[in-house]
């Protein structure tokens, strides 16, 4: 058994998947297994994967009859097949820097093995040709810890994660309605530990067809036409408010493993995301430990706390 399982979920990724897999093959750490599941591509992705697997026995093509599962379901299907002590998630269109696995694994191995642990790094935001656009994707917001730090704006990028077996066991209990990286971040903070490496270890390619893109890269904001623009929350806060109803459902299967204080934080967050302003919400905004993508997002949260912004359409 390999020490690290790399989970690669593909869908119409022929343009970049060969380059991504080549970056895995250049890793300084070589004891890995790549599990690849295609989600019904209509391009040359399946043929490319088969060709690459024939040339490298560390690449395992998953064949099943589950059909198209979507982005989240595809990664969860792979996660259920993972058996190695540690697992990493891999997007089809990025490129990993050569020491990504080695560096991440060294930090992971320094953590208590019985604790559910998530280790994640930063990324260089790049254009379609992997030319840098921004030196850091996560930045300082990855450093803060605690459950509240992942409730409004998730600082964990799926392609930057490594999880251990105890966290994997919690994640596979059910497929949540939120992205798998949000699920991993919530579970790690509620039951174990999240550790951030403030170093960019991958090139995060932006090409206009990303399943999820870098913050600020979307052309169309989330809107609610029934709310006047000046009373409308920005994109990041809107996404956080829409995720809020799913947070407790994501964590409930792991309730027996919750750290002390988890229930209290969830209740305060649930009060914060309700429409209307209050002093209690303002105090929680000030002291609660929320993290934000940008300064504008912190201001948005303040305007929500005092009741200026109206609830987005759910």
N, C-alpha and C positions, 0 to 999 in steps of 0.2 A: 504494500500500500504506500502511495506517495504521501509525503508529509503535508502537502498543500493541494487542495482541489481548487481549480480555477473554473468558475461557472460562466460560460459564454452563451448568452441567448441571442440568436440571430433572427433577422427578418429583413429580406431585401437589402442585404448588406454587402453585395458583391463589390461595390466600389472601394471599400476600405478594409474588409475583414482579413484579407491576406496580409496587409501591412500591420494590422493589429496582432495577428498571430505571430508574425515575424518578430515583433517586439517582445513577445513572450519567450520566444526561442533564444533571444539575446540576453535573457535574465542571468545575473550572476549566480542566483540560486536555481538549481536545476531539478531538484527533487519534487516535481509537481506533476499533476495530471490535469489535463484540460477536458472538461465535459462540455460538449457543444450540442445544443438542441435548436434545430431550426423550427420556426413557428409557421411554416407554410409559405415560404418565399416563392415569388413568381419570377425571380431573376436567377442568376447563376450561382447564388450562394450555396445551395446544397452540393452542387458538383465541386465547387472550390473546396469546401470543407472535406468532402470525401477524398479528394486528391491530396490535401495536406495531411490527412489522417494516415493515408497509406505510406507517407514518407516519414512519419514521426509517430512511434507507438505510444507516446504520451498523450496523444490526441484521441479522445474517445467520442464517437458520434452517437448520440442518443437517438434511438428509433422507437417510436411508440405510436399508438393510435388515438392520442388525446386530441389531435387537431390543433386549431389555432386557439391559443390560450391568452393571447395578449401579452404585453410587456411584463406585467407583474406576474401573471400566471406562469409564463415561460421560465422566469427565474426561480419561482417556487418549485416547479417541476424538477429543475436541476438541483435545487437545494435538498429535496427529498432523496436524491440519489447520492449525495455527497457522504463520504464515510471517513475522510481524512481528519486528523486532529484540528486542522484549520481550513477555512474556505475563504476564497476571494471572489468578487464579482467583477465581470469584465464586459464592457460595452464593445460592440462590434466595430466602432468607428474611431476609437481613440488610439493612442500609442503609449505604452508603458516605458518609462526610463529604465535603464538596465538594472539598477539596484532596488527597484520598487519592492519586490518580494523580500529580498534579503533585509532591507531596512525595516519594513513593516513587521516581519516575523521576529526580528530581534526585540522590538518593543513588546510584541505580544508575549514572547517567552518570558519576559520579566514580570508578567502579571500572574496573580494567583490562578492556578489551573482549574480549580473547582468553581470559580466565579464566572458568570456570563460576561464576556468581554468583547467589545468592539474597538478596534484600532483603525483610525483613518488618517489619511494624509491630505495635503493640499494638491492643487493641480494648476498647470499653466493653461489659461484659456487661449486656444489657438484657432486660426482660421481653417478653411477647408484644406489647405496645403500644409498644415501643422506649423505655420508661422505664428509666433506669439502675438497675442493681442493684449493680454493682461498677465502680469507675472504671477498673480494669485487669484484663485477662485473663491476660496473660503476665507482666508485671512484671519484676523484676530477673533472673529466670531466663533472659530473652532475651539478656542482655548477655554472658554467658559464651560463649567460643568453643572450637573444637576438636571433634574427632569424638566424644570421650567425652561431651560436653555434650548430645548428642542420642540417646544410646544407651538410656538408661533411661526418660526422660520427654521426649518431643519438645516443644521450646519454640516450634515453628513451626506457626501456624494457617494452614490452606490458603487461606482467604479473605483472609488478610493478606499473601500472597506476591506478589512479582514475580520472574520468572526471566529470564535472558538467553538468547540463541540457543545458546551453547555448552552451557549446562546442559540446555536443552530437548533437544538432540541426544543427550545421555546418557540422559535420562529415557525417550525414546521407543524405546529399544532393546528394552525388554520391559515388560510390565505386571506389576508385582510383586504379591506376596501381602499386602503391607502397604499402608496408605493412601498416596496420592500425596504428601501433605505430608511424611510420614516419609521416603519415597523421596527427595524433593527435598532435605530437610535432610541426609540421610546423604551423598548425592552431592556436595552443595555443600561439606560439611566434609571429605570424603575427597579431593576433586579440585580444589577452588577456594576459595570464600570465602562465608561467611554474614554478613550485616550486619543488625543489628537497629536499628530506629527506635523509641526509647522514648517513643512518642507514640501515643495511640489515634486511629486514622483510620477506624474503622468501628464501627457499632453491631451487636453480636453478639446476635441475637435468640434467646431461649430460650422455647420454646412447647410443650414436651412431645413434639413429633414430630420433633425434630432428628435427622438422620442420625448426628451426633456432637454431644454437648453439652459445656458448660463443665465443667471439673473440679469434682467435688463435686455436680454437678447430677443425677447418675443416682440413681434411686430404689433400684435393686437392685445390690448389690455383686457382683463376680465371686467365686464360692465354689467350694469343692471339699469335698463332704460327707464325704470319707474322711479329711480332715485336721481335727483338733480346732481349734476357733476360736482358741484362744490360740497355736497353732502355725501360723496361717494368715496369709500376707502380705496387706497392704491392696491396694486396687484398682489404684493406680498402679504399684506394684512388680510386681504380678501381670501387668499389661499389658506392662510392660517385659520381664519374663522370657519371656512368650509371644512377643514380637516377636523375641527374641534369635536363634532359629534361622534367621530370615529375613534377618538383617542382611548376612551375607556373600554370600548369593545375590543380594541387591539390588545390592551393590557390585561383584561379580565382572565383569559386562559392561564396567565402566569401569576395570578393573584397570590398564590401560596408562597411565591418567591419575592414579593414586593419588599423593598427596603422600607425602614421606618420613615414615616412622613409622606409616603407616596399618596395615600388617600387624601390627606389634607391639601396637597398641591393640586390634585385633580379637582377637588371641590372648588378651590379658589379660581382655578382656570375656567371651570364651567360657569362660575359666576361672572368672570371677566368677559366671556364671549357673548353673554346675553345682551340684547340691545338696551340702551339707556345708560346714562351716566350716574356715577355715585362716588362718594368719597372713598369707599372701600376699593372700588376699581382703580381709582387714581393712586391709592397707596400701593396696591398690588403692582400697578405699572411701574411705580418708582422703585420698589424693593423686591419685586417678585423673582427677578433673575431672567426675564425674557431676553433673548438675543434677536438681532435684526440684521437684514442684509445691508441696509443703507441707513443713513441718518433720517432720510425721509420716512422710512418705515417706522422708526421710533416715534416720530412726530405723528404719523398716522395712528399708532397705538394710543398715544395721548389723546388725540381727538376722539377716538372711540371710547376711551375711558370716561371722558367728560360728557359723552352723549351727543357730540356734534355729528358724527358720521351715522348714517342709517344702515341697517342690516342689509347685506348683499343678498341677492337671490340665491337660494340653495338648490 
